[in-house]
Amino acid sequence: GILAAIAIPQFSAFRARAYNASAESQVRHAAAFLEAYFVDNDTYTTDTTALEGYVDDPQVTITIVAGTSGNITDSYSITGVHDNGDRTYTLTGPGGQIQ
């Protein structure tokens, strides 16, 4: 019983860290594809299906919000959260850090 009282909470915390790492990784993955899209199109997109070769994790919800200057989209904000995770990750780009 004592061993279970120690192991089960640690296992749950380990699983949450794994889910969160997956969400953080997916945000970085989306940012790389957004930058590649920008090179080809001189604009960013909010539609992940427009990112050629991008493969999403069905358990991670990615949201992209575009920033515009004049009539071009010149920045973005990506938010990602895993269905079973307990953290939300945001990257504002280009060139931003994950928060």
N, C-alpha and C positions, 0 to 999 in steps of 0.2 A: 504494500500500500504506500509506503514512504517513497519508494522508487517511482511509482506512478505519479505521486503528487509532485515530484520534481520534474520528471520527464515530459509529462503531457503539456504543461505550460511552455516549456522550452521548445517543444516540437511545434506548438502553435505559433510561437514567436518566429521560429525559423521559417515556417511556411509563409507568414506575412512578409518577411524580408524578401523571400523569393518572388512573391507576387509583385511587390513593389519594385524590385530590380527589373522584372519583366516590363513593367510600365515605363520605367526610366529608359530602358534600352529601346523600347518602341518609339519614344519621343525622339531620341537621338537618330534612330533609323529614319523616321519621317523627315527630320530636318535635313539629312543628307540628300534625300530624294527631292525635297523642295529646292535645295540649292542647285541640283542638277537640272531640275525643271526650269529654274530661273535662267540658267546659262543658255538653254535652248529657246526660251520664250520671252525673255526680258520682263517677266512678271512672275509673281507667285500665285499659286492656286490654293483654294480652300477645299478642293475635291481630291481626296486620296486616290480615287479611281483614275484621275488624269496623270498620276505619277507612274510612268512606264517602269514596270518591273517591281514596283512596291508590293510587298506581301505583308498584310496586317495580321496581328494576333487577334483572333475573334473574341478573346476575353479581355482585351485592352481597348478602351474607348479613346480614340484620338479625335480631338477637335482642333481645327485650324482656323484661325481668324486672321484675315489679311489687313494690313495697314496700307493706306493709300496716300500718295502725295500728288496732288494735281489729278491727272487721269491715269496714273500707273500705280500698280500695286508694288510697293518697294520694301515691305517688311511683313512680318508674320508673327503670330504667337501660337505655339502648339501646346495643347494641354492633353495629358494622358493619365488615365487611372485604370487599374486592373479591377475587374469585377469582384475579386476576393481580397484586394489589397486595402490598405488603410491610409494611403498617401496619394496626393495628386501632384503631378510634376508638370512644370511649365517652362518652356524655353521661348524666349523672345529673340527673334533674329532679324537680320543676319548677324552671326557672330556672338550670340548671347550664351549665357550659362544656364544650366538647368537649376530651377529653384524648387 
